[in-house]
Amino acid sequence: MIEIDNLHKHYPAPAAKGKNIEVLKGISLTVPSASITAVVGPSGAGKSTLAKCISLLEKPTSGSIRVNGKDLSRLSGEALRRERRAIGTVFQSSALLQRKTAWDNIALPLEWLGVVPRDIKKHVGQLLESVGLEDKAHHFPSQLSGGQRQRVGIARALALKPSVLLADEATSGLDPESTASILSLLKQLRDQFGLAIVLITHEMDVVRSAADAVAEIRDGRLLQQGSLQHLLAQPESRLGQQLFPLRPTEADGELVLQLSYGDRPLATDWISQLSQQYPLQVDVLAAHVEKVGERLAGRMQVAVRFTQRPLDTQTLIQQLYRLGINSEIIQTRAALQEAV
Amino acid sequence: MKPVDVLSQDTPWSQIHTLMVPAYLQTWLMVGIVMLFVVTLGGLLGVVLFNTSKRGLFPHASLNHALSWLVNMGRSLPFLVLMAAIIPFTFWLTGTTIGTPAAVIPMIVAGTPFFARLVENALRELPADVTAVGLVSGGSTWQIITRAQISEALPAIVAGIVLNLISMIEYSAIAGTIGAGGIGYLAVVYGYQRFDNHIMIATIIVLIVTIQLIQFIGDRLVASLQHAKGTHSS
């Protein structure tokens, strides 16, 4: 696991005098073993600086980065070289050495470490197998597709058996099919090697299909973080809205509700259950439902129309909660009437 | 009408080779020695220039500026001027101011900064990720420079060596004026000062063929090093 604690990074301002530029303002983030945490945020939020700190290419100004309890952020020189193998890094567009074959690219960290050739041969063979490229071992990067190059990049990052894998915009620039295959590879490696994977990305699709947890950073600060199911299940969560964006049609009911679920077991037939139990009809205005992890997660806006006497709103919300749904009132009848 | 017929002493075509072959070998010896130093010293300087820059392995702004300034200074003088300007230095090193040893020194002094810039540019053209990949793969400074940086930039560096070699052959001809042996000396002393048109023509042909050949072989070599890059990119 990797624990990032109160990470700050300042850069000296371009002008000689004046304050330093604060890029990271106290980021704390823990990624347990065998899980994938996505770090999202707009460009300029500090994502790439965070990535550089995690891959130990930049020293944080203060704070610590502990891998399996050991603080690596303060190391330098020989000690840094020795310990940095705990963290594997996959770059965007799989920066490979163009004049080396896939095999040689993957073998490079092992050769540099001084591993004996026999072991290198065995280990590289295994790595190529785990990323599904046994038949491309002697191809040069330019003879491989974007997705295949990224697989080689992942295999190289895993060569020194790290416990943490940092994927810095690893799927940017890949076509949707390659992106999906890289993400399923990452999930497979997470389970196979118990990797703590930090996935730095700006693509919400990537988060939805691969992440176990999400952290949003903006302006150098952590805005919110939590498991994907938990964030999706909160009606007011901004990340939830970004992950499952809704564009509702015009409301035409007595009550408009924002519903979300995913953190608790759900009664999937909740609409029929409700309308059988109470004199009401539910109109779905917008919905986004998807399987996240093992559960169905969803966000939707519904309009509720009462066929007889209106039901007390609190009772309805409690009923929904019992069925596994969190709700938030967007419009009530009174408000609708006022509008008219 | 030939106005200077009296002075003209054209070497008979059949005799040209007796002068040309030793001079040609002399040129290659001189250029060979120079290139040995230029590639070693210039290569080292180029690597240090790149790695002391912001994108390098050991950024060091003031050292980078000092080296850059030194390299620019070496490159700002025309070769003939440089050769004359460093005569005391040449004399101090070789004990003479004429002949091949005296020509080799200014050629090294002129060639080294030129090659340093070529190497620095070759390294700068590499994607920034090359050094980062070296670092996250746990390479030592030496491993990253040799196995990632230079290895990836090799086609460009070889192209630089070819470019530099051609410049040095050109410089060796200029050095002929201070009595350095070789084909340049032949052209100056026989062709220019003795109006030996045959020697002049032969020298020109030999030089053109030599340069064409070097460029041709060089291009093939670079292409074969780049072969690894394959045909399609993206």
Interface residues (C-beta under 8 A of the other chain):
Chain A: S55 L56 L57 R81 R82 R84 R85 I87 G88 T89 F91 A95 L96 L97 Q98 R99 K100 L108 P109 W112 L113 F140 S142 Q143 G146 R156 A157 A159 L160
Chain B: P127 D129 V130 A132 V133 L135 V136 S137 G138 G139 S140 Q143 R147 A148 S151 E152 L154 L225 A228 K229 G230 T231 H232 S233 S234
